[in-house]
């Protein structure tokens, strides 16, 4: 089953809204998938697309500076945060 580009955009908007509501905290891929009730692999592909667009940043290390081997955390990029913040004023 294929998901249309319009629906992918809507789901990406949900991801951005979730990351905005948790800013500056970063979330694991599994937590994002659980919150928006989607498959982790599908969410990961959307997260990578958003990363290419420079809307989000991937956090590859934990708070102690040790690299994750199989996981990643994500947070909203600074420019995207400011854009969302401006949008929320209206």
Secondary structure, DSSP 8 states (H G I E B T S, - for coil): ----HHHHHHHHHHHHHHHHHTTTS-EEHHHHHHHHT--HHHHHHHHHHHHHTTSEEEE-B-TTS-B-SS--EEEE-HHHHHHHHHHHH-
